């Protein structure tokens, strides 16, 4: 869940929850579907900033309780993940028919020009980037800047600070307000940067990177986190009102509906590189219990993708996760499952005799054939656990 379907106030809470380590997609969908967050926060906003912040903190506390209950209530042995789509050319008329990725790349080049004219993106580039695009190295330095992860854009602009100047955090120190790190800025007095979050005894400061694993034990206040657009498994964490946070919200809002994630949108704003998503995204969840196992697939596809290509991607996902492409079961095999379940406790010898007596036209020659039919149907079509017997 990336927050695209949420309201303005729900998005603010969404980022708070993500910063506090609550990023599970299933939980977030359940939480925002269950609670009237948007209406409540909109009401509190009318009472003033203090009331609004207090309401946000209250909702975070509610989410933490729900999150704990959510994980305790989930079945054991759950695995989920993403599958990289199969990128293959269509076999029919390959010389005349464009493949899915070809079409998406062409669309991406067109949308790059459209997005580059967006007034808010142009304005941000003028204020934060001197009106030019950044190189890869400059963009990476921008995203790792402690100053930009700590301070609002209008503060830095008003003080005449060049956002592209090198800056870095120095050693950790302590004053009457607690821990801080001195932030060195070229030609300026050192700045005091306060921590964004705590992970056990360790503090997380602006400009630090965290991982998804770190988030499970991270308690962040007034911070925003999002995936690094170029560093796999790395997350950027920044103060809620900082330049980096404004950059992310800009990409999230102005590029909504584009075939590009908010993280890739951040990279586009900085560099002008528009890298669209592949037109197929595949997510799977596998549930492993002592009684059975079950797998579900979620395919998100662009509306223009031909049906046969969707089918090909689904078959590919099945082969990657299940190791096979399932076939439809025969009705006899389903009747065997129901028969054995109904006569639970009987031996296979007794089941064999009783089946042949009740189904003279579908007799088994040996009780091992009945057992094989039962087990193969469970394994192939009803997803039995590996140890079923």
C-alpha positions as CSV (number, residue, x, y, z in Angstrom):
1,X,0.0,0.0,0.0
2,X,1.6,3.3,-1.1
3,X,-1.1,5.7,0.2
4,X,-2.4,6.8,-3.2
5,X,-6.0,5.8,-2.3
6,X,-6.0,7.7,1.0
7,X,-7.3,11.2,1.9
8,X,-5.1,14.1,2.7
9,X,-5.2,13.6,6.5
10,X,-5.0,9.8,6.2
11,X,-1.7,10.2,4.2
12,X,-0.2,12.1,7.1
13,X,-1.0,9.3,9.5
14,X,0.1,6.8,6.9
15,X,3.6,8.3,6.9
16,X,3.6,8.4,10.7
17,X,2.8,4.7,10.9
18,X,5.4,3.8,8.3
19,X,8.0,5.8,10.2
20,X,7.0,3.8,13.3
21,X,7.6,0.5,11.5
22,X,4.0,-0.3,10.6
23,X,4.3,-0.9,6.9
24,X,2.6,-4.3,6.4
25,X,0.2,-3.8,3.5
26,X,-2.5,-6.1,4.8
27,X,-2.6,-4.3,8.2
28,X,-2.7,-0.8,6.6
29,X,-5.6,-1.7,4.3
30,X,-7.4,-3.2,7.3
31,X,-6.7,-0.3,9.6
32,X,-7.7,2.5,7.3
33,X,-10.8,0.5,6.2
34,X,-11.9,0.0,9.8
35,X,-11.3,3.5,11.2
36,X,-12.7,6.9,10.2
37,X,-9.3,8.6,10.3
38,X,-9.9,11.2,7.6
39,X,-13.1,12.5,9.2
40,X,-11.7,12.6,12.7
41,X,-8.5,14.4,11.7
42,X,-10.3,16.9,9.6
43,X,-12.5,17.8,12.6
44,X,-9.5,18.1,14.9
45,X,-7.7,20.4,12.3
46,X,-10.5,22.9,12.8
47,X,-9.6,23.2,16.5
48,X,-6.0,24.2,15.8
49,X,-2.5,22.7,15.3
50,X,-2.1,21.5,18.9
51,X,-5.3,19.5,18.8
52,X,-4.4,18.1,15.4
53,X,-1.0,16.9,16.5
54,X,-2.5,15.3,19.6
55,X,-5.1,13.5,17.5
56,X,-2.3,12.2,15.2
57,X,-0.4,10.9,18.2
58,X,-3.6,9.2,19.5
59,X,-4.1,7.5,16.2
60,X,-0.5,6.2,16.2
61,X,-1.2,4.7,19.6
62,X,-4.4,3.1,18.4
63,X,-2.5,1.7,15.4
64,X,0.2,0.2,17.6
65,X,-2.4,-1.7,19.6
66,X,-4.1,-2.9,16.4
67,X,-0.8,-3.8,14.9
68,X,0.1,-6.1,17.8
69,X,-3.3,-7.8,17.6
70,X,-3.0,-8.1,13.9
71,X,0.3,-10.0,14.1
72,X,-0.8,-12.2,17.0
73,X,-4.0,-13.1,15.0
74,X,-2.2,-14.0,11.7
75,X,-1.7,-17.7,11.0
76,X,1.8,-19.0,11.4
77,X,4.0,-19.7,8.5
78,X,2.9,-16.8,6.3
79,X,5.3,-15.9,3.4
80,X,4.7,-13.2,0.9
81,X,6.7,-11.3,-1.7
82,X,6.9,-9.8,-5.1
83,X,7.6,-11.7,-8.4
84,X,9.5,-10.0,-11.2
85,X,7.2,-10.4,-14.2
86,X,8.3,-12.5,-17.2
87,X,9.7,-10.1,-19.8
88,X,9.3,-11.8,-23.1
89,X,8.3,-10.8,-26.6
90,X,5.0,-11.9,-28.0
91,X,5.5,-14.9,-30.3
92,X,2.6,-13.9,-32.6
93,X,3.7,-11.4,-35.3
94,X,6.8,-10.4,-33.4
95,X,8.0,-8.0,-36.1
96,X,4.7,-6.0,-36.2
97,X,3.4,-6.1,-32.7
98,X,5.0,-4.1,-29.9
99,X,5.7,-5.9,-26.7
100,X,4.4,-4.8,-23.3
101,X,7.6,-3.2,-22.2
102,X,8.1,-1.4,-25.5
103,X,4.7,0.3,-25.1
104,X,5.4,1.2,-21.5
105,X,8.8,2.7,-22.4
106,X,7.3,4.8,-25.1
107,X,4.5,5.9,-22.7
108,X,7.3,6.8,-20.2
109,X,9.1,9.0,-22.6
110,X,5.9,10.8,-23.4
111,X,4.9,11.3,-19.7
112,X,8.4,12.5,-18.9
113,X,7.8,15.5,-21.0
114,X,4.3,16.0,-19.6
115,X,5.5,15.8,-16.0
116,X,8.5,18.1,-16.6
117,X,6.0,20.9,-17.3
118,X,4.1,20.4,-14.1
119,X,4.2,23.8,-12.3
120,X,4.9,22.4,-8.9
121,X,7.7,20.2,-10.1
122,X,9.2,23.2,-12.0
123,X,8.9,25.4,-8.9
124,X,10.6,22.8,-6.6
125,X,13.5,22.5,-9.1
126,X,13.9,26.2,-9.2
127,X,13.9,26.7,-5.5
128,X,15.9,23.6,-4.4
129,X,18.0,22.7,-7.4
130,X,18.9,26.1,-8.9
131,X,16.5,25.3,-11.8
132,X,18.6,22.5,-13.2
133,X,18.6,18.7,-13.2
134,X,21.1,16.8,-11.0
135,X,23.6,14.1,-12.0
136,X,23.3,10.7,-10.5
137,X,26.1,11.5,-8.0
138,X,24.4,14.8,-7.1
139,X,21.0,13.2,-6.6
140,X,22.5,10.5,-4.3
141,X,24.2,13.3,-2.3
142,X,20.9,15.2,-2.1
143,X,19.0,12.2,-0.7
144,X,21.7,11.5,1.9
145,X,22.1,15.1,3.0
146,X,21.5,15.5,6.8
147,X,20.6,19.1,6.3
148,X,17.9,18.4,3.7
149,X,16.5,15.6,5.8
150,X,16.3,17.9,8.8
151,X,15.3,21.4,7.7
152,X,12.3,22.9,5.8
153,X,12.9,24.3,2.3
154,X,11.7,27.8,3.1
155,X,14.0,28.1,6.1
156,X,17.1,27.2,4.0
157,X,16.0,29.5,1.1
158,X,15.4,32.4,3.4
159,X,18.8,32.0,5.0
160,X,20.5,31.9,1.6
161,X,21.9,28.4,2.0
162,X,22.8,26.5,-1.2
163,X,21.0,23.2,-0.9
164,X,23.6,21.5,-3.2
165,X,26.5,22.5,-0.9
166,X,28.3,19.6,0.9
167,X,27.2,19.0,4.5
168,X,27.6,16.2,6.9
169,X,26.9,15.1,10.5
170,X,29.7,15.2,13.1
171,X,30.0,13.3,16.3
172,X,27.1,12.9,18.8
173,X,27.0,15.3,21.7
174,X,24.5,16.1,24.5
175,X,23.0,19.4,25.9
176,X,20.1,20.3,28.2
177,X,17.6,19.1,25.5
178,X,19.3,15.7,25.0
179,X,21.4,14.1,22.3
180,X,22.3,15.9,19.0
181,X,24.9,15.8,16.3
182,X,26.7,18.9,15.0
183,X,25.9,19.5,11.3
184,X,28.8,21.0,9.4
185,X,27.8,23.4,6.6
186,X,30.4,25.0,4.4
187,X,30.9,28.6,5.4
188,X,28.4,28.5,8.2
189,X,28.3,27.8,11.9
190,X,27.6,24.2,12.9
191,X,23.9,23.3,13.1
192,X,22.5,21.0,15.8
193,X,20.5,18.1,14.4
194,X,18.2,16.3,16.8
195,X,17.5,12.5,16.4
196,X,14.4,11.4,14.4
197,X,13.9,8.1,16.0
198,X,15.3,5.5,18.5
199,X,16.0,1.9,17.9
200,X,16.8,0.4,21.3
201,X,19.8,2.3,22.6
202,X,20.7,3.7,19.2
203,X,19.5,7.0,17.8
204,X,18.6,7.6,14.1
205,X,19.5,11.1,12.8
206,X,18.7,13.0,9.7
207,X,20.8,11.7,6.8
208,X,20.9,8.1,8.2
209,X,19.5,5.2,6.2
210,X,17.5,2.4,7.8
211,X,16.3,-1.0,6.6
212,X,12.9,-2.7,6.6
213,X,14.1,-4.9,9.4
214,X,15.1,-1.8,11.4
215,X,11.6,-0.5,11.2
216,X,10.2,-3.3,13.3
217,X,12.0,-1.9,16.4
218,X,12.0,1.8,15.4
219,X,10.0,4.5,17.1
220,X,10.0,7.6,15.0
221,X,8.2,10.8,15.8
222,X,7.3,13.4,13.2
223,X,9.3,11.6,10.6
224,X,8.6,10.2,7.1
225,X,10.2,7.1,5.6
226,X,10.2,5.8,2.0
227,X,12.2,3.4,-0.1
228,X,15.5,4.6,-1.5
229,X,15.0,4.9,-5.3
230,X,18.5,3.5,-6.0
231,X,19.6,1.5,-3.0
232,X,17.8,-1.8,-2.6
233,X,16.4,-2.6,0.9
234,X,17.4,0.9,2.1
235,X,14.9,3.4,3.4
236,X,15.3,7.2,3.6
237,X,14.1,8.7,6.9
238,X,13.6,12.4,7.2
239,X,11.9,15.0,9.4
240,X,8.2,15.5,8.5
241,X,8.7,19.1,7.4
242,X,12.1,18.8,5.8
243,X,13.2,19.3,2.1
244,X,13.3,15.5,1.6
245,X,9.8,15.0,3.0
246,X,8.5,17.8,0.7
247,X,10.3,16.2,-2.2
248,X,8.6,12.9,-1.5
249,X,5.1,14.4,-1.0
250,X,5.6,16.3,-4.3
251,X,6.3,13.1,-6.2
252,X,3.5,11.3,-4.4
253,X,0.9,14.1,-5.2
254,X,1.9,15.4,-8.6
255,X,2.7,12.0,-10.2
256,X,-0.3,10.2,-8.8
257,X,-1.8,8.1,-11.6
258,X,1.5,7.9,-13.5
259,X,3.0,4.4,-14.1
260,X,5.7,5.2,-11.6
261,X,6.1,4.7,-7.9
262,X,6.6,7.7,-5.6
263,X,10.2,6.6,-5.0
264,X,10.9,6.6,-8.7
265,X,9.1,9.9,-8.9
266,X,11.6,11.3,-6.4
267,X,14.4,10.3,-8.7
268,X,12.6,11.8,-11.7
269,X,12.2,15.2,-9.9
270,X,15.9,15.3,-9.1
271,X,17.4,13.9,-12.3
272,X,14.7,14.0,-15.0
273,X,15.1,10.2,-15.5
274,X,11.6,8.8,-15.9
275,X,11.7,5.0,-15.3
276,X,8.2,3.6,-15.5
277,X,7.1,0.4,-13.8
278,X,6.8,-2.8,-15.8
279,X,3.1,-3.0,-16.8
280,X,2.6,-6.1,-14.7
281,X,3.2,-6.2,-10.9
282,X,2.8,-9.6,-9.1
283,X,2.4,-10.1,-5.4
284,X,1.8,-13.5,-3.6
285,X,0.9,-14.6,-0.1
286,X,1.4,-18.2,1.0
287,X,-0.3,-19.5,4.2
288,X,1.2,-22.6,5.7
289,X,-0.8,-24.3,8.5
290,X,-0.6,-27.8,9.9
291,X,-3.9,-28.7,8.2
292,X,-3.4,-27.2,4.8
293,X,-1.4,-24.6,2.8
294,X,-2.8,-22.0,0.5
295,X,-1.4,-19.4,-1.9
296,X,-3.0,-16.3,-3.4
297,X,-1.8,-14.1,-6.2
298,X,-2.5,-10.4,-6.9
299,X,-1.7,-9.2,-10.4
300,X,-1.8,-5.4,-11.0
301,X,-1.8,-4.9,-14.8
302,X,-2.2,-1.9,-17.1
303,X,-5.6,-1.8,-18.7
304,X,-4.2,-2.0,-22.2
305,X,-2.4,-5.3,-21.7
306,X,-3.9,-8.0,-24.0
307,X,-5.7,-10.8,-22.1
308,X,-3.3,-13.5,-23.4
309,X,-0.4,-11.7,-21.8
310,X,-2.1,-11.5,-18.5
311,X,-2.7,-15.3,-18.6
312,X,0.9,-15.8,-19.5
313,X,2.0,-13.8,-16.5
314,X,-0.3,-15.6,-14.1
315,X,1.0,-19.0,-15.3
316,X,4.5,-17.7,-14.9
317,X,3.7,-16.7,-11.3
318,X,2.2,-20.1,-10.5
319,X,5.3,-21.8,-11.8
320,X,7.6,-19.6,-9.8
321,X,5.8,-20.0,-6.5
322,X,4.1,-23.4,-6.8
323,X,6.7,-25.0,-9.1
324,X,3.9,-26.0,-11.5
325,X,0.8,-24.9,-13.4
326,X,-2.2,-26.6,-11.8
327,X,-4.8,-28.4,-13.8
328,X,-8.5,-28.6,-13.1
329,X,-9.4,-31.6,-10.9
330,X,-11.8,-34.3,-12.0
331,X,-15.1,-34.6,-10.2
332,X,-14.3,-38.1,-9.1
333,X,-11.2,-36.8,-7.3
334,X,-13.2,-34.2,-5.5
335,X,-15.8,-36.8,-4.4
336,X,-12.9,-38.9,-3.0
337,X,-11.8,-35.9,-0.8
338,X,-15.4,-35.5,0.5
339,X,-15.8,-39.2,1.0
340,X,-12.6,-39.6,3.1
341,X,-13.4,-36.4,5.1
342,X,-16.9,-37.7,5.8
343,X,-15.6,-41.1,7.0
344,X,-12.7,-39.7,9.1
345,X,-11.2,-42.3,11.5
346,X,-11.7,-45.3,9.2
347,X,-8.7,-47.2,8.0
348,X,-7.8,-47.1,4.3
349,X,-8.9,-50.7,4.0
350,X,-12.3,-49.9,5.4
351,X,-12.5,-46.8,3.1
352,X,-11.6,-48.9,0.1
353,X,-14.3,-51.5,0.8
354,X,-16.9,-48.8,1.5
355,X,-16.1,-46.7,-1.5
356,X,-16.4,-49.6,-3.9
357,X,-19.7,-50.6,-2.3
358,X,-21.2,-47.1,-2.6
359,X,-19.7,-46.3,-6.0
360,X,-19.9,-49.5,-8.1
361,X,-19.3,-47.6,-11.4
362,X,-16.1,-45.9,-10.0
363,X,-14.5,-48.8,-8.2
364,X,-10.8,-48.8,-7.3
365,X,-8.8,-52.0,-8.0
366,X,-6.6,-51.5,-4.9
367,X,-6.8,-49.5,-1.8
368,X,-3.5,-47.8,-2.7
369,X,-5.2,-46.3,-5.7
370,X,-7.8,-44.7,-3.5
371,X,-5.0,-43.3,-1.2
372,X,-3.1,-42.0,-4.3
373,X,-6.1,-40.3,-5.7
374,X,-6.8,-38.6,-2.3
375,X,-3.2,-37.4,-1.8
376,X,-2.6,-36.2,-5.3
377,X,-5.8,-34.2,-5.3
378,X,-5.0,-32.6,-2.0
379,X,-1.5,-31.8,-3.2
380,X,-2.3,-30.6,-6.7
381,X,-5.6,-28.9,-6.3
382,X,-6.4,-28.3,-2.6
383,X,-2.9,-27.4,-1.5
384,X,-2.3,-29.9,1.2
385,X,0.7,-29.5,3.5
386,X,3.9,-31.5,2.6
387,X,3.5,-33.8,5.6
388,X,-0.2,-34.8,5.0
389,X,-0.9,-38.5,5.1
